[in-house]
Amino acid sequence: TVPVQDFLFCSPMSSKSFRSMASRHPWLLLMPSRVLVVCVISLALRDRRAQGVTLVSKSGSVLAAEDTVWKNASVQCSEEEVCVCPPDERWLLSSNMTVDGLKIFGMLKWDEEAPAVVLRVGWLLVEEGGVLQIGSSQSPIGNYPGVTATISIKRAAINLHPVYGDRFLNSDAGTIKMIGKPLDRTWTLLSRPAAEGSHELFLKHDPTSMGWSVGDQVGVATTSRGESTKHRIVDIRPATDERVPIVATQAGAEEPHLPAANAADGNLGSLW
C-alpha cells in the first residue's frame, strides 16, 4: 500500500536499476516489468532521499530548487582536493567544510538554521549556471540566534586555478546570493565611556530597535592606534534598568530668587 500525498518522485530508470529497487521494495514486482519510469509517492517532502530525482506536483509543474534533493556538502570532498559540485546536484552546507578549492556548477546552499558554519577554502569559483546561495529573503542568515555564515580564504592553496590563481572568491557567469538579516542600523556610538575590561556597553541607540540580537557579533572600534576587538552579545537590558549612582542626598529649600514655580519637576508644591 502506497499512501497518497501531494507530491510524486518521478525518475527514468534502467531495467537493472528497476530490479535493484524491486529487491528492496517487493511491491514494485506487481508492476509490469517493461515500465521504466517509476513514480513513488512520498509521505512528506522532508522524507525525500532519492538521488538525481526531479520533483513534480500533480499539476505537472517542476518544483523549485528549494524542494529538490540535497546532499551533505561537508562529506563530498577531502581537505586537499579541488571540490566540484556537478551541474545536476544540490549541496547543503550544514557543518564546517574545508577544501583546497571549490568549483560550483550546481548549487551550494547554506543551511539557514545551522549555527556558526565555516567554509574554509583556498579559492572558490561559481561557474556558469552555478549558484552559491547564502540566506534568502524568506530566511536570511542571522534570522536564528547564533547562525552565521563565514567563508575563510586560506593563506595559500595547493592546487592553483589556471586563470585566477588562489585566494579569491569569484563568479564566472554564475550566481552568488548573500542575504543577511536586515538591520535598521549597523553601527552606533557609546553613550558613556567604557573602561578596559568592561563587560557592558551603554549605547546611544536602542539595540533592539536597531535589530541587534543576543548571539550577534559586534566590533568595538579603537579610539587610539591599538587594535579593534570583536565581541558577542550575551544579553540586552532595557534602558529602564539603568541604575543612577547617587553620591549623597540633602533636603532642599526654596531660594528667594528661585520660586517653587521654577522647580525642575514643575510642581508648585515642590520645595527644592
C-alpha positions in Angstrom: 0.0 0.0 0.0 1.4 3.4 -1.0 -0.1 6.4 0.9 -1.3 9.1 -1.4 0.1 12.6 -0.8 0.5 15.8 -2.8 3.9 15.1 -4.5 5.5 12.4 -6.6 9.0 11.2 -7.1 9.5 10.6 -10.8 12.7 9.4 -12.3 13.6 7.5 -15.5 15.2 4.0 -14.7 17.1 1.3 -16.5 15.9 -2.3 -16.2 18.9 -3.1 -13.9 18.0 -0.2 -11.6 14.4 -1.3 -11.5 15.4 -4.8 -10.5 17.6 -3.4 -7.8 14.9 -1.3 -6.4 12.4 -4.1 -6.6 14.7 -6.3 -4.4 14.2 -3.7 -1.7 10.6 -2.9 -2.4 8.8 -6.1 -3.4 5.5 -4.3 -4.1 7.2 -3.0 -7.3 7.2 -6.5 -8.7 3.4 -6.1 -9.1 4.1 -3.5 -11.8 4.8 -4.5 -15.5 8.5 -5.2 -15.9 8.7 -3.1 -19.0 7.8 0.1 -17.1 11.0 2.1 -16.8 9.5 5.3 -15.2 8.7 4.8 -11.6 6.7 7.4 -9.5 7.0 6.7 -5.8 4.6 8.7 -3.7 6.2 10.2 -0.5 4.7 10.5 2.9 6.1 14.0 3.2 8.5 16.4 1.5 11.1 16.0 4.2 11.4 12.3 3.6 13.0 12.7 0.1 16.1 10.6 -0.1 16.4 9.5 -3.7 19.4 11.0 -5.7 19.1 12.7 -9.0 15.3 12.9 -8.8 13.1 15.7 -10.3 10.1 16.6 -8.2 6.8 17.4 -9.9 3.5 18.4 -8.5 0.3 16.7 -9.5 -0.3 19.6 -12.0 2.9 18.6 -13.7 5.0 21.7 -12.8 8.6 21.2 -11.7 9.1 22.3 -8.1 11.6 25.0 -7.1 15.2 24.2 -6.2 14.4 24.6 -2.5 12.3 21.4 -2.8 14.8 19.2 -4.6 17.1 16.5 -3.1 20.1 17.8 -1.1 23.4 16.2 -0.5 25.6 16.9 2.6 28.3 19.2 1.2 30.7 18.6 4.1 31.3 15.0 3.2 31.7 15.3 -0.5 35.5 16.0 -0.7 38.7 15.8 1.2 40.6 18.8 2.5 43.5 18.6 0.0 41.5 18.4 -3.3 39.6 20.8 -5.6 36.0 20.0 -4.8 33.5 20.1 -7.7 29.7 20.5 -7.3 28.3 19.0 -10.5 25.6 20.8 -12.6 22.9 18.3 -11.6 23.5 18.3 -7.9 22.3 20.4 -4.9 24.6 20.5 -1.9 23.5 21.8 1.6 26.2 23.1 3.9 25.2 22.4 7.5 28.6 22.0 9.2 32.1 23.1 8.7 33.8 22.3 5.4 37.5 22.6 4.4 38.7 22.1 0.8 41.7 23.3 -1.2 39.5 24.8 -4.0 35.8 24.7 -4.8 34.0 24.9 -8.2 30.3 25.2 -8.2 28.4 24.1 -11.3 25.3 23.1 -9.5 24.0 24.7 -6.3 25.7 25.1 -2.9 23.2 26.4 -0.3 24.0 27.5 3.3 21.8 26.0 6.0 20.0 29.0 7.4 19.4 27.2 10.7 22.8 25.7 11.4 24.9 27.8 13.9 28.4 29.1 13.2 29.1 27.3 10.0 32.6 28.0 8.4 33.6 27.2 4.8 37.4 27.3 4.6 38.8 27.3 1.0 42.0 28.3 -0.9 39.7 29.7 -3.6 36.1 29.5 -4.7 34.6 29.9 -8.2 31.0 29.8 -9.2 30.9 28.6 -12.8 28.3 29.4 -15.4 25.0 28.1 -14.3 26.2 27.5 -10.8 24.6 29.1 -7.7 26.1 29.9 -4.3 23.1 30.7 -2.0 23.8 32.1 1.4 20.5 33.1 3.0 17.2 34.1 1.3 14.6 36.8 1.7 12.4 34.4 3.5 15.1 33.1 5.8 18.1 35.4 5.9 21.3 34.4 7.7 21.1 35.6 11.3 17.4 35.1 11.5 18.0 32.3 14.0 20.2 33.1 17.1 23.8 32.1 16.7 23.6 31.4 12.9 26.4 32.9 11.0 28.0 32.3 7.6 31.8 32.6 7.4 33.9 32.0 4.3 37.6 31.9 5.3 40.1 32.1 2.5 43.3 30.1 3.3 46.7 31.7 3.1 47.6 29.5 0.1 46.1 26.7 -2.0 47.9 23.5 -3.0 46.1 23.5 -6.4 46.1 26.9 -8.2 43.4 27.8 -10.5 44.8 28.1 -14.1 43.4 31.6 -14.6 42.8 33.2 -11.2 45.5 31.6 -9.1 44.4 31.3 -5.5 42.9 33.3 -2.6 39.8 34.5 -4.4 36.0 34.2 -4.4 34.7 34.8 -7.8 31.8 34.2 -10.2 32.4 33.2 -13.9 28.8 33.9 -15.2 27.5 32.1 -12.1 25.2 33.5 -9.3 26.3 34.5 -5.8 23.5 35.4 -3.4 24.3 36.6 0.1 21.3 37.7 2.2 21.6 38.6 5.9 19.1 39.7 8.4 18.1 43.3 7.7 19.2 45.8 10.3 17.9 49.4 10.8 21.4 50.4 11.9 24.6 48.5 11.7 26.6 50.9 14.0 26.1 53.2 16.9 28.1 55.3 19.4 28.8 54.8 23.1 26.6 56.9 25.4 29.3 56.7 28.1 32.9 55.7 28.3 33.8 52.0 28.6 36.8 51.2 30.6 39.3 48.5 29.7 37.9 45.1 30.7 34.2 46.3 30.7 31.6 43.6 30.1 28.8 46.1 29.5 28.4 48.9 26.9 25.9 51.7 27.1 24.8 52.7 23.6 23.4 55.9 22.1 20.7 53.9 20.2 18.4 51.1 21.5 20.0 47.8 20.3 16.6 46.1 19.9 15.3 48.9 17.7 18.4 48.7 15.6 17.7 45.0 15.0 20.6 43.6 17.2 20.0 40.3 19.0 21.7 38.1 21.5 24.3 36.0 19.8 25.2 38.7 17.3 28.9 39.7 16.9 29.8 43.3 17.3 33.1 45.1 16.8 34.3 47.8 19.2 36.5 50.3 17.2 39.6 51.6 18.9 40.0 55.3 19.5 43.8 55.0 19.6 46.4 53.2 17.5 45.5 49.9 19.2 43.6 47.0 17.8 39.8 46.9 17.5 38.1 44.0 19.1 35.2 41.6 18.3 32.7 40.5 20.9 29.4 38.5 21.1 26.2 39.9 22.6 25.1 37.7 25.5 22.4 39.9 27.0 20.4 43.1 26.2 18.9 45.1 29.0 16.1 47.6 28.6 17.2 51.2 29.1 14.8 51.4 32.1 17.0 49.0 34.0 19.9 51.5 34.1 21.0 52.4 37.6 21.8 56.0 38.5 24.5 56.2 41.2 23.9 58.8 43.9 26.8 60.1 45.9 24.8 61.9 48.6 21.4 63.5 49.2 20.4 66.6 51.0 17.0 68.1 51.7 16.4 71.3 49.7 14.9 74.6 50.5 13.3 77.3 48.3 15.6 80.1 47.4 14.2 83.6 47.2 15.3 84.0 43.6 14.1 80.6 42.6 10.3 80.3 43.4 8.8 76.9 43.5 7.1 77.6 40.2 10.5 77.2 38.7 11.1 73.9 40.2 12.7 71.3 37.9 9.7 69.0 38.3 7.2 71.8 37.5 5.3 71.1 40.8 4.2 74.3 42.5 4.3 72.4 45.9 7.9 71.4 45.4 10.4 72.9 48.0 13.6 72.1 46.1 
